[in-house]
Amino acid sequence: MEHPIDINNKVILITGAFGLIGKTISVAFLKQGAKVVLADINDALGQQLRSELEAEFSADSFLFQHLDITSEGSCARAVADTVNTFGRLDVLVNNAAIDAKFDKGGSEKVNQSRFEFYPVDLLRKSVEVNLTGTVIMTQQACRQMLAQGGGNIVNVASTYSMVAPNQSLYDFGEGVKNFKPIDYIASKSFIPNFTRYVATFYAKEGIRCNAIVPHAIFNNHDEAFTQNFAKLSPMGRMCDRQELVGPFLFLASEASSYMTGSVLTVDGGWTAW
């Protein structure tokens, strides 16, 4: 039996849908005929995106959902509203996360503390969202997927859930030390094994679970960052956001039907050396 990369009419809920990855794959899924629930806590970012989608897609093909993944009630409502609108939930993409960004819009927000002085409160906040929130959202989705006889979960991991950050990437020669902080590494490192846990727990009940590992998506980064990255990457460049579309489509479709518990790395070879 052939299993093409086809997501037409699949109902897909994406958390963190208003961010860079979330927006990219939401639009790509809609173009492929999916019904997409765009769930995010940042309602302000959603207003512009809503206008863009309304101009290109039928209003009955997508749903905007306010979602706080750290709240069981909010996650339950997101799943219930998805089912009430589209009748089922075929795919959950666990994309929402707190991450220290080094693009032009985010670098000034990064806490500059070395590991030994990194604020524990920031660590706890990231764990609450990236780890606990991902578990809560997945629990709610699994309840629905069990009730309907199956489903598919795609977790978004990180190269820093597989290897440690090369801190020299963040040295821009300006006399100011920058570090990729421990909160992201600690809270995202659980994703690969969480993926394997969910995959094996539900393998005989029709629920698949895989993870994708994106890395270094270009988003108006400074030249100093892109030059540093090029020196450290086997492919010598950052990722174009559209290069994520194929891997996400593959995992969301039945083309990956015999995959569960897998971690698909899309990193330009970063973790290969």
C-alpha positions as CSV (number, residue, x, y, z in Angstrom):
1,M,0.0,0.0,0.0
2,E,1.4,3.4,-1.0
3,H,1.5,6.1,1.6
4,P,2.1,9.4,-0.1
5,I,3.1,12.6,1.6
6,D,-0.5,13.8,1.8
7,I,-2.1,15.7,4.6
8,N,-5.2,16.9,2.8
9,N,-8.1,17.3,5.3
10,K,-5.9,16.2,8.2
11,V,-6.7,18.2,11.3
12,I,-3.5,19.5,12.8
13,L,-3.1,21.5,16.0
14,I,0.2,23.5,16.2
15,T,1.3,25.0,19.5
16,G,3.5,28.1,19.4
17,A,1.9,28.7,16.0
18,F,2.6,32.5,15.8
19,G,6.4,32.1,16.0
20,L,8.9,31.5,13.2
21,I,8.6,27.7,12.8
22,G,4.9,27.7,13.8
23,K,3.9,30.2,11.2
24,T,6.0,28.6,8.5
25,I,4.5,25.1,8.9
26,S,0.9,26.4,9.5
27,V,1.0,28.1,6.1
28,A,2.6,25.1,4.5
29,F,0.0,22.7,6.0
30,L,-2.9,25.0,4.8
31,K,-1.4,25.0,1.3
32,Q,-1.5,21.2,1.4
33,G,-5.2,21.2,2.2
34,A,-5.0,20.5,6.0
35,K,-7.3,21.9,8.6
36,V,-5.0,23.8,10.9
37,V,-5.5,25.0,14.5
38,L,-3.1,27.8,15.2
39,A,-2.6,27.8,19.0
40,D,-0.5,30.3,20.9
41,I,-0.4,32.4,24.0
42,N,0.7,35.6,22.2
43,D,-2.6,37.0,20.9
44,A,-1.0,40.2,19.6
45,L,1.2,38.3,17.2
46,G,-1.9,36.4,15.9
47,Q,-3.7,39.5,14.6
48,Q,-1.4,40.1,11.7
49,L,-1.2,36.4,10.9
50,R,-5.0,36.1,10.9
51,S,-5.2,38.8,8.3
52,E,-2.6,37.1,6.1
53,L,-4.4,33.8,6.3
54,E,-7.8,35.2,5.7
55,A,-6.5,36.8,2.5
56,E,-5.2,33.4,1.2
57,F,-7.2,30.6,2.6
58,S,-10.9,29.7,3.3
59,A,-12.0,30.8,6.8
60,D,-13.3,27.3,7.5
61,S,-9.8,25.7,7.0
62,F,-8.2,27.2,10.1
63,L,-9.0,28.1,13.7
64,F,-7.1,30.5,16.0
65,Q,-6.9,29.4,19.6
66,H,-5.5,31.1,22.7
67,L,-3.4,28.5,24.4
68,D,-1.3,28.5,27.6
69,I,0.3,25.0,27.5
70,T,1.1,25.3,31.3
71,S,-2.6,25.2,32.0
72,E,-4.5,21.9,31.9
73,G,-7.7,23.8,31.4
74,S,-6.3,25.8,28.5
75,C,-4.9,22.6,26.8
76,A,-8.2,20.8,27.3
77,R,-10.1,23.7,25.7
78,A,-7.8,23.8,22.8
79,V,-8.4,20.1,22.1
80,A,-12.2,20.4,22.7
81,D,-12.5,23.5,20.4
82,T,-10.5,21.6,17.7
83,V,-12.9,18.6,17.9
84,N,-16.0,20.8,18.0
85,T,-14.8,22.7,14.9
86,F,-13.3,20.0,12.8
87,G,-14.6,16.7,14.3
88,R,-11.2,15.2,15.4
89,L,-7.6,15.8,16.0
90,D,-5.2,13.9,13.7
91,V,-1.9,15.5,14.4
92,L,-0.5,17.5,17.3
93,V,2.7,19.5,16.7
94,N,4.3,20.4,20.1
95,N,6.2,23.5,19.0
96,A,5.7,26.1,21.8
97,A,8.8,26.8,23.8
98,I,10.8,29.5,25.5
99,D,14.1,30.0,23.7
100,A,16.9,32.5,23.9
101,K,17.2,33.9,20.4
102,F,20.2,35.6,19.0
103,D,18.5,37.3,16.0
104,K,18.2,41.0,15.8
105,G,14.9,41.0,17.6
106,G,15.8,38.8,20.5
107,S,19.5,39.0,21.5
108,E,19.0,41.9,23.8
109,K,16.5,39.8,25.8
110,V,19.0,37.1,26.5
111,N,20.3,36.8,30.1
112,Q,24.1,37.2,29.9
113,S,24.8,35.2,33.1
114,R,27.4,32.5,33.1
115,F,26.1,29.0,34.2
116,E,27.3,29.4,37.8
117,F,25.2,32.6,38.2
118,Y,22.2,31.8,35.9
119,P,18.9,32.7,37.7
120,V,17.1,29.7,38.9
121,D,13.7,31.4,38.4
122,L,14.4,31.6,34.7
123,L,15.3,27.9,34.7
124,R,12.0,27.0,36.5
125,K,10.0,29.1,34.0
126,S,11.5,27.4,31.0
127,V,11.0,23.9,32.6
128,E,7.4,24.8,33.3
129,V,6.8,25.7,29.6
130,N,9.2,23.5,27.6
131,L,8.9,20.4,29.7
132,T,5.8,20.4,31.8
133,G,3.7,22.3,29.3
134,T,4.6,19.8,26.5
135,V,3.6,16.9,28.8
136,I,0.3,18.5,29.6
137,M,-0.6,19.3,26.0
138,T,0.3,15.8,24.9
139,Q,-1.8,14.3,27.7
140,Q,-4.9,16.2,26.5
141,A,-4.2,15.3,22.9
142,C,-3.7,11.6,23.7
143,R,-7.1,11.4,25.5
144,Q,-8.8,12.6,22.3
145,M,-6.6,10.4,20.0
146,L,-7.4,7.3,22.1
147,A,-11.2,8.1,21.9
148,Q,-11.1,8.4,18.1
149,G,-8.8,5.4,17.6
150,G,-5.5,6.9,16.8
151,G,-3.4,10.0,16.1
152,N,0.0,11.4,15.4
153,I,2.3,13.6,17.6
154,V,5.3,15.6,16.3
155,N,7.5,17.0,18.9
156,V,10.0,19.8,18.2
157,A,13.3,19.1,19.8
158,S,16.6,20.9,19.4
159,T,20.2,20.1,18.5
160,Y,20.8,21.2,22.1
161,S,18.8,18.2,23.2
162,M,21.4,16.1,21.5
163,V,24.7,18.0,21.9
164,A,26.0,20.8,24.1
165,P,26.1,24.3,22.6
166,N,29.3,25.4,21.1
167,Q,29.6,28.7,23.1
168,S,32.1,30.1,20.6
169,L,29.1,30.6,18.3
170,Y,27.9,33.4,20.5
171,D,31.2,35.2,20.8
172,F,30.9,38.1,18.4
173,G,34.2,39.7,19.2
174,E,32.6,42.8,20.8
175,G,34.1,42.3,24.3
176,V,30.7,41.1,25.7
177,K,30.4,37.5,26.5
178,N,27.3,35.8,25.2
179,F,26.1,32.3,26.2
180,K,23.4,29.9,25.2
181,P,21.8,29.5,28.6
182,I,21.2,26.3,30.6
183,D,17.4,26.8,30.8
184,Y,16.8,25.9,27.2
185,I,19.3,23.0,27.2
186,A,17.9,21.5,30.4
187,S,14.2,21.9,29.4
188,K,14.6,20.7,25.8
189,S,16.9,17.7,26.4
190,F,13.9,15.7,27.6
191,I,12.2,15.8,24.2
192,P,13.9,12.9,22.5
193,N,13.3,10.5,25.4
194,F,9.8,11.9,26.0
195,T,9.1,11.1,22.3
196,R,10.3,7.5,22.8
197,Y,8.2,7.2,26.0
198,V,5.0,8.3,24.3
199,A,5.8,6.3,21.1
200,T,6.2,3.0,22.9
201,F,3.4,3.7,25.4
202,Y,0.8,4.0,22.7
203,A,2.3,2.1,19.8
204,K,-0.3,-0.6,19.9
205,E,-3.2,1.9,20.4
206,G,-2.7,3.7,17.1
207,I,-0.8,6.8,18.3
208,R,2.6,7.6,16.7
209,C,5.1,10.0,18.2
210,N,8.2,11.3,16.5
211,A,10.4,14.4,17.0
212,I,12.1,16.8,14.6
213,V,15.3,18.6,15.4
214,P,15.6,21.9,13.5
215,H,18.6,24.2,14.0
216,A,19.6,27.8,13.3
217,I,16.7,29.1,11.2
218,F,17.8,32.4,9.7
219,N,15.7,35.3,10.9
220,N,17.4,38.5,10.2
221,H,20.5,37.6,12.2
222,D,23.5,39.9,12.4
223,E,26.4,39.2,10.0
224,A,28.7,38.3,13.0
225,F,26.3,35.5,14.0
226,T,25.9,34.1,10.4
227,Q,29.7,34.2,9.9
228,N,30.3,32.4,13.2
229,F,27.7,29.8,12.3
230,A,29.1,29.3,8.8
231,K,32.5,28.4,10.3
232,L,31.0,25.8,12.6
233,S,28.5,24.2,10.3
234,P,29.4,21.4,7.9
235,M,27.0,23.0,5.3
236,G,28.4,26.4,6.0
237,R,25.1,28.2,6.4
238,M,22.0,28.7,8.4
239,C,18.6,27.0,7.6
240,D,16.1,28.7,5.4
241,R,12.7,28.3,7.1
242,Q,11.2,26.7,4.0
243,E,13.7,23.8,4.4
244,L,11.7,22.7,7.4
245,V,8.4,22.2,5.4
246,G,9.3,18.9,3.8
247,P,10.4,17.1,7.1
248,F,7.3,18.4,8.9
249,L,5.0,17.3,6.1
250,F,6.6,13.9,6.1
251,L,6.1,13.3,9.8
252,A,2.6,14.6,9.7
253,S,1.6,12.4,6.9
254,E,1.1,8.6,6.5
255,A,4.3,8.5,4.5
256,S,6.0,8.1,7.9
257,S,3.4,5.4,9.0
258,Y,6.1,2.9,10.2
259,M,8.0,5.5,12.2
260,T,7.4,6.0,15.8
261,G,9.9,7.0,18.5
262,S,12.2,8.5,15.9
263,V,14.2,11.7,16.0
264,L,14.6,13.3,12.6
265,T,17.5,15.8,12.5
266,V,17.4,18.7,10.2
267,D,20.5,20.6,11.1
268,G,22.8,21.0,8.1
269,G,25.1,18.4,9.7
270,W,25.7,20.3,13.0
271,T,25.4,17.2,15.2
272,A,27.4,15.1,12.8
273,W,30.8,16.3,14.0
